[in-house]
């Protein structure tokens, strides 16, 4: 099978989600677009954060979009990879910290 489940052309159709629920869709895009405007954080930093989160939630559409957005806003390759590693470290850390829950339960059973 040569066709992937995720079709990069679908990213171009993202705006079409308003078709089935215009009011909610329009409200989402108003919010979404305002989040990525320059504010306390510069646009480049927001794009890098989004790129990191995109990897953590494993969204190929978001990875594609925020790779492009990061480059467009002046991010260098090393900044982008570092952002990916930050997300990976947080995801790994969040899995490992749950080991404390396992240890707490295990210690109650063993003692």
C-alpha positions as CSV (number, residue, x, y, z in Angstrom):
1,X,0.0,0.0,0.0
2,X,1.6,3.2,-1.1
3,X,-0.8,5.7,0.4
4,X,-0.2,6.9,3.9
5,X,-2.9,7.2,6.5
6,X,-1.9,10.9,7.0
7,X,-2.1,12.8,3.8
8,X,-0.2,16.0,3.8
9,X,-2.7,17.5,1.5
10,X,-5.3,17.3,4.3
11,X,-3.4,20.0,6.2
12,X,-4.5,22.4,3.5
13,X,-8.1,21.5,4.3
14,X,-7.8,22.4,8.0
15,X,-9.8,25.5,7.5
16,X,-12.7,23.4,6.2
17,X,-13.5,22.1,9.7
18,X,-15.8,25.1,10.0
19,X,-18.1,23.6,7.3
20,X,-19.9,21.3,9.7
21,X,-20.0,23.7,12.6
22,X,-19.4,27.3,11.4
23,X,-19.8,29.1,14.7
24,X,-17.6,26.8,16.8
25,X,-15.1,26.5,14.0
26,X,-14.9,30.3,13.5
27,X,-14.5,30.7,17.3
28,X,-11.7,28.1,17.3
29,X,-9.8,29.8,14.5
30,X,-10.2,33.3,16.1
31,X,-8.7,31.9,19.3
32,X,-6.0,29.8,17.5
33,X,-4.8,32.7,15.4
34,X,-4.7,35.1,18.3
35,X,-2.6,32.6,20.3
36,X,0.1,32.7,17.6
37,X,0.3,36.5,17.3
38,X,3.2,38.4,18.9
39,X,2.5,38.9,22.6
40,X,4.7,38.3,25.6
41,X,6.4,35.7,23.5
42,X,7.8,36.4,20.1
43,X,6.2,34.6,17.1
44,X,9.4,32.5,16.6
45,X,9.3,31.2,20.1
46,X,5.6,30.3,19.8
47,X,6.4,28.4,16.6
48,X,9.2,26.5,18.4
49,X,6.9,25.7,21.3
50,X,4.2,24.4,18.9
51,X,6.8,22.3,17.1
52,X,7.9,20.7,20.4
53,X,4.3,20.0,21.4
54,X,3.5,18.7,17.9
55,X,6.1,16.0,18.5
56,X,4.9,15.2,21.9
57,X,1.3,14.7,20.7
58,X,2.7,13.1,17.6
59,X,0.6,15.1,15.1
60,X,2.2,14.8,11.6
61,X,0.1,17.7,10.3
62,X,1.3,19.9,13.2
63,X,4.9,18.8,12.8
64,X,4.7,19.7,9.1
65,X,3.0,23.1,9.8
66,X,5.2,24.1,12.6
67,X,8.4,23.0,10.9
68,X,7.5,25.4,8.1
69,X,6.3,28.1,10.6
70,X,9.5,27.9,12.6
71,X,11.7,28.2,9.5
72,X,9.5,31.1,8.2
73,X,10.0,32.9,11.5
74,X,13.8,32.5,11.5
75,X,14.4,29.4,13.5
76,X,17.7,27.6,12.8
77,X,17.9,23.8,12.5
78,X,19.6,23.5,15.9
79,X,16.9,25.5,17.6
80,X,14.2,23.3,16.1
81,X,15.9,20.1,17.1
82,X,16.5,21.4,20.6
83,X,12.8,22.2,20.9
84,X,12.0,18.6,19.8
85,X,14.4,17.3,22.5
86,X,12.8,19.6,25.2
87,X,9.4,18.0,24.3
88,X,10.9,14.5,24.3
89,X,12.5,15.1,27.7
90,X,9.3,16.3,29.3
91,X,7.4,13.4,27.8
92,X,10.0,10.9,29.1
93,X,10.1,12.6,32.5
94,X,6.3,12.6,32.8
95,X,6.4,8.8,32.2
96,X,9.2,8.2,34.7
97,X,7.7,10.4,37.5
98,X,4.8,8.0,37.5
99,X,7.3,5.4,38.6
100,X,6.9,7.0,42.1
101,X,3.3,6.0,42.1
102,X,4.4,2.4,41.3
103,X,7.0,2.5,44.0
104,X,4.5,3.8,46.6
105,X,2.0,1.0,45.7
106,X,4.8,-1.6,45.6
107,X,6.2,-0.5,49.0
108,X,2.7,-0.8,50.6
109,X,2.3,-4.4,49.2
110,X,5.8,-5.5,50.1
111,X,5.7,-4.1,53.6
